[in-house]
Amino acid sequence: CKGFFVAVPVAVTFLDRVACVARVEGASMQPSLNPGGSQSSDVVLLNHWKVRNFEVQRGDIVSLVSPKNPEQKIIKRVIALEGDIVKTIGHKNRYVKVPRGHIWVEGDHHGHSFDSNSFGPVSLGLLHAHATHILWPPERWQKLESVLPPERLLVQREEE
């Protein structure tokens, strides 16, 4: 019985602070995630520890609280960091300078993604975790690379 009272808080703390797994639904991150469409769902490892200091890089795939629905978590790729100027895809402004304390996120499958092009820059406070690996299905097991699609390179950095 004592083991239970030790194991449960340790497990809860680990899942809340270090890492957990999550099933990815939808087509917004195709082909990186769920390339088989609606008949498959990738399961990814979410590393909470990597985003604890809001340290993310362009190209990272991150989980965040939806700016439009706080009950929902979404998974997107970081396209731009604070101070970057990004050329948008269907946003009301053609170019957006990402404000301090924010990031610009997009799904890899443009046109099938509810992302910063819909709701604008996202506060770093909404970051939940960094997706690091695909765990399921077994034939898709791999480390997720932090790469920007070539068509999504920056217009310029603030210092330039």
Summary of the structure (lengths in Angstrom):
residues: 160
radius of gyration: 16.7
end to end distance: 61.5
largest distance: 61.5
contacts: 448
relative contact order: 0.21
helix: 22%
strand: 31%
